[in-house]
């Protein structure tokens, strides 16, 4: 029996499109008063004999849920969300894709079936001709509403996100056990069940419930939980017996009507969507994947903007470039000649073609690791989603295309697109608790994140695009409390986004026998250098840095001298991969206890350069005990 989820816009005899679940013309089929076929009938009002279907299972794709709920995949794509505004609109595709486990529970209850048995006469429009199949389907649909199902339906998705992949099987077993199936209820005894339940309780769980019929199925004061969902599902049929609703419309094909065949060959036949369902489900899954990718790109851009992560460019995918020819520029725009030889007007005209279906074809080139590259990826992601939507419209007009359609010729596989994105690497801060002791060396209680403290020092830090590395130096928190320290930070003195002043043109390092005591940084265009530490010691070392070769990395070497840690050597690496070493010849390396080497490189594409330093000095010995770098994204 062909059905569709019920909406209040449905009427008996109304035309309906079974592919996209759109209602069509009213009174497509009317009562045949001359040849009545029977009365509208239903079940008994005194005795209710229900048909109950109960199903629970793990699902991997949104299309599996959509199919189980009998929702149109085409409508879901067209409205850019799972469920297409129907009963399945509650599906959050982003949550679904981000979760490690998705568990689907469904209870279907049928109380009675209401049929319009007298709806036998096709109400034709005389102007239609045999060749108008597409227009006929747009007006009449491919079927009509011949009845309704009354009862109730409950659908629930339990989405679970866990960082510990080892617990996934345990959580699945716990879910199956909660709903009375699987090894949990039959095989697990004693501590095993407790461990599974504990793994479930330590995960991030989202429960989404949608139901029709049954009235209020849960006490108002009780929160939704797995236990409350199990109870609601068990009691649902009984509640539906008292409070039923229409859940589905029954659809009948026009070809089943004798009156329709009497109009052939003048009357066109409706389009046949029988072969389109499987292909459309694939389109829905691809569309959902691209929605998830869109969210990931946004998260990447936000992390780069706030300086909490850097991006690494993905590697080329062998063979993918060969699918494209020289008629496509870096944005995949179909052009008639080499983009480099085009005028600005021709380039602008080519970019207008981006939004025309045949114009954009992905080049298959990996995206870089800048915000500009992420913007391009976001544009291309949206265009790929547009291609899928265009394909849905094409199948609506000609469903025969679904039989021979090749998705790879229509849009780029989202799994391949995801591999073209850069990888995000969170900036290593060497642990918030450790860095906090640089700012609060004598504190005995948990401390706020130093990044927040850093932002408080410079309210405009977000717009300045600065980021702070971890520090080079001893990471023992007890050490920070044992020795009194003088903190220094170079935030307020760092010239930001001023091409004539932000470049570091000279660095001077001062040292004594136990380590580096001070550093002078001379910025281009500034008369006086910035001073870090106390700058004492004989024979300071000075290095010059040309304006066309900025510093993109810092290596800090530290060691202990009689129990006191200090910086003993510095190396600054430039964009041209030149290493400028400060050997600190005054340091008596024979007296040092241990060495550590901490490297703070800039991003892979060298788009970040050094702007300043931060850290602390040990008051007892006046050496710089901890040293970190401040980088800025170059304009």
ZIBEL-V687239 format. One record per pair of residues at least 6 apart in sequence whose ideal C-beta (glycine too) atoms are under 7 Angstrom apart, sorted by sequence separation. I is the first residue (numbers start at 1). J is the second residue. D is the distance in whole Angstrom. If there is no record, write none. Layout:
<<I/J/D> <I/J/D>>
//
This chain:
<<59/65/6> <76/82/6> <78/84/7> <79/85/5> <82/88/6> <83/89/4> <96/102/6> <162/168/7> <176/182/3> <211/217/6> <222/228/5> <254/260/5> <303/309/4> <328/334/6> <329/335/6> <353/359/3> <354/360/5> <367/373/4> <395/401/6> <429/435/6> <455/461/5> <458/464/7> <495/501/4> <496/502/6> <510/516/7> <511/517/6> <545/551/6> <573/579/5> <602/608/4> <617/623/6> <16/23/6> <17/24/6> <66/73/6> <76/83/6> <83/90/7> <177/184/3> <260/267/7> <304/311/6> <327/334/6> <335/342/7> <394/401/6> <395/402/5> <440/447/5> <454/461/7> <495/502/4> <509/516/6> <510/517/5> <522/529/4> <558/565/6> <602/609/7> <617/624/5> <618/625/4> <16/24/6> <76/84/4> <81/89/6> <83/91/5> <128/136/6> <176/184/5> <177/185/5> <188/196/7> <327/335/6> <339/347/7> <342/350/7> <510/518/4> <521/529/6> <558/566/6> <571/579/6> <572/580/5> <617/625/6> <14/23/6> <15/24/3> <75/84/3> <82/91/3> <162/171/7> <173/182/6> <184/193/7> <367/376/7> <520/529/4> <521/530/5> <558/567/5> <559/568/5> <571/580/7> <615/624/6> <616/625/5> <14/24/7> <15/25/5> <63/73/6> <66/76/6> <173/183/6> <174/184/6> <218/228/6> <329/339/4> <367/377/5> <509/519/6> <520/530/7> <558/568/6> <571/581/5> <616/626/5> <75/86/7> <82/93/5> <160/171/6> <173/184/4> <177/188/7> <300/311/7> <436/447/4> <439/450/5> <520/531/6> <556/567/6> <557/568/6> <615/626/4> <4/16/7> <14/26/5> <71/83/6> <72/84/6> <81/93/7> <184/196/7> <326/338/6> <438/450/7> <507/519/7> <508/520/4> <557/569/4> <570/582/4> <615/627/4> <10/23/6> <15/28/4> <71/84/6> <518/531/7> <519/532/4> <569/582/7> <615/628/6> <4/18/7> <9/23/5> <13/27/5> <14/28/6> <218/232/5> <436/450/5> <439/453/6> <454/468/6> <507/521/6> <518/532/6> <519/533/6> <556/570/6> <569/583/6> <613/627/6> <614/628/5> <11/26/6> <13/28/6> <71/86/5> <173/188/7> <209/224/6> <217/232/5> <335/350/5> <435/450/5> <518/533/3> <520/535/6> <569/584/6> <613/628/7> <2/18/6> <13/29/5> <66/82/7> <71/87/7> <254/270/6> <506/522/4> <517/533/5> <518/534/5> <555/571/4> <568/584/6> <613/629/6> <614/630/6> <4/21/5> <13/30/6> <71/88/4> <158/175/7> <207/224/5> <333/350/5> <432/449/5> <504/521/6> <505/522/6> <517/534/5> <518/535/3> <613/630/7> <69/87/6> <333/351/6> <362/380/6> <432/450/7> <505/523/7> <517/535/7> <518/536/7> <554/572/6> <612/630/4> <69/88/5> <217/236/6> <334/353/6> <391/410/5> <504/523/6> <505/524/5> <517/536/5> <568/587/5> <610/629/6> <611/630/5> <62/82/5> <209/229/7> <333/353/6> <503/523/7> <517/537/5> <553/573/4> <611/631/6> <333/354/6> <502/523/7> <503/524/4> <551/572/5> <552/573/6> <610/631/6> <611/632/4> <66/88/6> <174/196/4> <207/229/6> <214/236/5> <217/239/6> <501/523/6> <551/573/7> <552/574/6> <609/631/7> <65/88/7> <173/196/5> <174/197/6> <360/383/5> <387/410/6> <388/411/6> <501/524/6> <524/547/6> <551/574/6> <552/575/5> <608/631/4> <609/632/7> <215/239/6> <334/358/7> <387/411/4> <500/524/6> <501/525/4> <512/536/7> <550/574/6> <568/592/7> <608/632/7> <170/195/6> <171/196/7> <174/199/7> <214/239/4> <334/359/5> <500/525/5> <501/526/6> <510/535/5> <512/537/5> <549/574/5> <550/575/6> <608/633/5> <609/634/6> <65/91/6> <170/196/4> <174/200/5> <214/240/5> <333/359/7> <510/536/6> <511/537/5> <549/575/6> <607/633/6> <608/634/7> <119/146/6> <213/240/5> <333/360/7> <334/361/6> <384/411/5> <510/537/4> <549/576/5> <607/634/6> <171/199/5> <215/243/4> <332/360/5> <384/412/6> <495/523/5> <62/91/6> <170/199/4> <171/200/5> <214/243/6> <332/361/5> <354/383/6> <545/574/7> <549/578/7> <600/629/5> <602/631/6> <116/146/6> <213/243/6> <332/362/5> <357/387/6> <466/496/7> <510/540/5> <561/591/6> <62/93/6> <115/146/6> <116/147/6> <213/244/5> <332/363/5> <509/540/6> <561/592/6> <575/606/5> <115/147/4> <167/199/4> <171/203/6> <213/245/4> <457/489/7> <464/496/5> <508/540/5> <509/541/5> <560/592/7> <561/593/7> <114/147/5> <212/245/5> <328/361/6> <330/363/6> <357/390/5> <384/417/7> <438/471/6> <458/491/5> <464/497/7> <508/541/7> <559/592/4> <560/593/4> <62/96/6> <113/147/6> <114/148/5> <213/247/7> <457/491/5> <458/492/7> <508/542/5> <559/593/6> <560/594/6> <212/247/5> <328/363/6> <330/365/7> <435/470/7> <559/594/6> <68/104/7> <113/149/6> <114/150/6> <435/471/7> <506/542/6> <507/543/5> <559/595/5> <324/361/7> <493/530/5> <543/580/5> <68/106/6> <112/150/5> <506/544/5> <557/595/6> <558/596/5> <65/104/6> <110/149/6> <111/150/5> <324/363/5> <441/480/4> <442/481/6> <505/544/7> <506/545/7> <111/151/4> <324/364/6> <427/467/6> <430/470/4> <437/477/5> <441/481/6> <490/530/6> <505/545/6> <557/597/5> <110/151/4> <162/203/4> <323/364/6> <429/470/5> <430/471/7> <434/475/5> <504/545/6> <541/582/5> <109/151/4> <161/203/6> <428/470/6> <490/532/6> <505/547/7> <555/597/7> <556/598/5> <58/101/7> <59/102/5> <109/152/5> <160/203/5> <161/204/4> <321/364/5> <434/477/6> <437/480/4> <58/102/7> <160/204/7> <320/364/3> <321/365/7> <377/421/6> <433/477/7> <441/485/5> <488/532/6> <503/547/5> <555/599/5> <58/103/6> <59/104/5> <108/153/5> <160/205/5> <331/376/7> <430/475/6> <488/533/7> <515/561/7> <539/585/7> <553/599/7> <554/600/5> <56/103/7> <57/104/6> <107/154/4> <158/205/7> <159/206/4> <317/364/6> <503/550/6> <504/551/6> <514/561/4> <539/586/7> <553/600/6> <56/104/7> <106/154/7> <178/226/5> <332/380/7> <439/487/7> <538/586/6> <553/601/4> <56/105/5> <106/155/5> <158/207/5> <438/487/7> <537/586/5> <553/602/6> <316/366/6> <362/412/5> <514/564/7> <516/566/7> <552/602/4> <21/72/4> <55/106/5> <105/156/4> <156/207/7> <157/208/5> <179/230/6> <315/366/7> <515/566/3> <516/567/4> <20/72/5> <156/208/7> <178/230/6> <314/366/4> <514/566/6> <515/567/5> <516/568/7> <566/618/7> <19/72/7> <54/107/5> <104/157/6> <156/209/5> <313/366/6> <367/420/6> <369/422/5> <515/568/5> <20/74/4> <21/75/5> <366/420/5> <367/421/6> <368/422/7> <516/570/7> <552/606/5> <564/618/5> <19/74/6> <20/75/5> <53/108/4> <102/157/6> <103/158/4> <155/210/5> <313/368/5> <367/422/6> <566/621/7> <313/369/5> <552/608/7> <554/610/7> <564/620/6> <567/623/7> <52/109/5> <102/159/5> <154/211/4> <312/369/6> <552/609/6> <564/621/5> <566/623/3> <567/624/5> <20/78/7> <153/211/7> <311/369/3> <551/609/6> <566/624/6> <50/109/6> <51/110/4> <101/160/4> <152/211/7> <153/212/5> <550/609/4> <551/610/4> <566/625/6> <50/110/7> <99/159/4> <100/160/6> <152/212/6> <153/213/7> <565/625/5> <567/627/5> <50/111/6> <99/160/6> <100/161/6> <152/213/3> <509/570/6> <99/161/5> <100/162/5> <151/213/6> <152/214/5> <48/111/6> <96/159/6> <98/161/6> <95/159/5> <5/70/6> <21/86/7> <507/572/7> <4/70/7> <5/71/6> <91/157/7> <305/371/7> <3/70/6> <101/168/6> <304/371/6> <43/111/6> <100/168/6> <158/226/7> <516/584/6> <43/112/3> <42/112/5> <101/171/6> <301/371/6> <42/113/7> <101/172/6> <556/627/5> <42/114/5> <103/175/5> <515/587/6> <156/229/6> <301/374/5> <509/582/4> <511/584/4> <513/586/6> <40/114/6> <41/115/6> <105/179/7> <300/374/6> <512/586/6> <513/587/6> <40/115/7> <509/584/7> <511/586/4> <513/588/5> <554/629/5> <40/116/5> <511/587/6> <40/117/7> <297/374/6> <39/117/6> <7/86/7> <38/117/3> <39/118/7> <154/233/6> <37/117/5> <38/118/6> <297/377/5> <5/86/5> <37/118/5> <297/378/5> <483/564/7> <532/613/6> <5/87/5> <36/118/5> <154/236/5> <37/120/5> <152/236/7> <294/378/7> <297/381/6> <472/556/3> <474/558/7> <533/617/6> <35/120/7> <473/558/5> <32/118/7> <69/155/6> <472/558/6> <479/565/7> <31/118/4> <294/381/5> <31/119/6> <32/120/4> <152/240/3> <293/381/6> <534/622/6> <30/119/7> <32/121/4> <151/240/6> <29/119/5> <31/121/7> <30/121/5> <290/381/6> <474/565/4> <521/612/7> <533/624/5> <29/121/7> <65/157/7> <152/244/6> <473/565/6> <29/122/6> <30/123/5> <151/244/5> <152/245/6> <29/123/6> <150/244/5> <153/247/5> <290/384/6> <519/613/6> <28/123/6> <150/245/7> <152/247/6> <290/385/5> <472/567/7> <27/123/5> <150/246/6> <151/247/6> <149/246/7> <148/246/5> <149/247/5> <287/385/6> <149/248/4> <317/416/7> <148/249/6> <149/250/7> <287/388/5> <148/250/7> <286/388/6> <317/419/6> <13/116/7> <147/250/4> <12/116/4> <109/213/7> <145/249/5> <146/250/5> <146/251/7> <283/388/5> <314/419/6> <517/622/5> <13/119/5> <145/251/6> <146/252/4> <314/420/6> <504/610/6> <517/623/6> <12/119/6> <314/421/6> <514/621/5> <516/623/6> <517/624/7> <143/251/4> <144/252/6> <283/391/6> <314/422/6> <515/623/4> <516/624/5> <143/252/6> <283/392/6> <313/422/5> <314/423/7> <502/611/6> <514/623/5> <515/624/7> <143/253/5> <144/254/7> <312/422/6> <95/206/5> <142/253/7> <143/254/7> <311/422/4> <312/423/5> <28/140/5> <280/392/7> <311/423/7> <311/424/6> <312/425/6> <25/139/6> <58/172/6> <24/139/6> <25/140/6> <29/144/5> <280/395/7> <309/424/5> <310/425/5> <24/140/6> <28/144/5> <92/208/7> <309/425/6> <24/141/4> <309/426/5> <310/427/6> <494/611/4> <90/208/5> <308/426/7> <309/427/6> <494/612/4> <276/395/5> <308/427/6> <493/612/7> <17/137/7> <90/210/5> <286/407/7> <293/414/6> <303/424/6> <490/612/4> <56/179/5> <87/210/6> <276/399/5> <279/402/4> <490/613/5> <17/141/4> <18/142/6> <105/229/7> <275/399/7> <290/414/5> <293/417/6> <297/421/7> <300/424/5> <490/614/6> <15/140/4> <16/141/5> <17/142/6> <18/143/5> <56/181/6> <87/212/7> <282/407/6> <286/411/7> <289/414/4> <293/418/6> <489/614/5> <15/141/4> <107/233/5> <273/399/5> <276/402/4> <279/405/6> <472/598/3> <488/614/7> <16/143/5> <109/236/7> <272/399/6> <275/402/5> <488/615/6> <16/144/6> <105/233/6> <109/237/5> <142/270/4> <271/399/5> <275/403/5> <286/414/5> <488/616/7> <15/144/5> <16/145/6> <107/236/5> <111/240/7> <142/271/6> <487/616/5> <488/617/7> <14/144/6> <111/241/7> <140/270/7> <486/616/7> <13/144/6> <14/145/5> <109/240/4> <142/273/6> <469/600/4> <485/616/4> <486/617/5> <13/145/7> <122/254/6> <136/268/4> <485/617/6> <12/145/6> <111/244/5> <137/270/5> <485/618/6> <486/619/6> <11/145/7> <136/270/6> <137/271/4> <485/619/6> <10/145/6> <115/250/7> <122/257/5> <130/265/6> <133/268/4> <483/618/5> <484/619/5> <130/266/6> <132/268/5> <133/269/6> <494/630/6> <496/632/6> <120/257/6> <122/259/5> <129/266/7> <131/268/7> <133/270/7> <134/271/7> <483/620/6> <121/259/5> <122/260/4> <130/268/5> <133/271/6> <497/635/6> <120/259/6> <124/263/6> <128/267/6> <129/268/7> <128/268/6> <485/625/6> <490/630/6> <2/143/7> <122/263/7> <6/148/7> <124/267/6> <471/615/6> <466/611/7> <3/149/7> <468/614/6> <473/625/6> <473/626/3> <472/626/7> <473/627/6> <471/626/4> <472/627/5> <306/462/6> <471/627/6> <472/628/7> <471/628/4> <307/465/7> <470/628/6> <307/466/7> <469/628/5> <307/467/3> <468/628/6> <469/629/5> <468/630/6> <466/630/6> <467/631/6> <466/632/5> <465/632/6> <465/633/4> <441/616/7> <438/615/7> <438/616/5> <52/237/5> <50/237/6> <438/626/6> <50/241/6> <97/288/7> <48/241/5> <93/288/5> <97/292/4> <94/291/7> <93/291/5> <94/292/6> <94/295/5> <74/280/5> <77/283/6> <73/280/4> <77/284/6> <73/281/5> <76/284/6> <77/287/5> <73/284/4> <67/281/7> <63/281/4> <66/284/7> <63/284/5> <62/284/6> <63/285/5> <62/285/7> <61/285/5> <62/288/5> <29/257/7> <18/251/6> <369/603/6> <16/251/6> <369/604/6> <370/605/7> <369/605/6> <368/605/7> <370/607/6> <10/249/5> <6/246/5> <6/247/6> <6/248/5> <5/248/6> <6/249/5> <4/248/6> <3/248/4> <4/249/5> <3/249/6> <3/250/6> <4/251/6> <3/251/6> <1/250/6> <2/251/4> <19/273/4> <18/273/6> <19/276/6> <134/397/6> <313/604/7> <312/604/5> <310/603/5> <77/388/6> <78/389/7> <77/389/6> <78/392/6> <77/392/5> <74/392/5> <74/396/7> <20/396/6> <19/396/6> <19/399/7>>
//
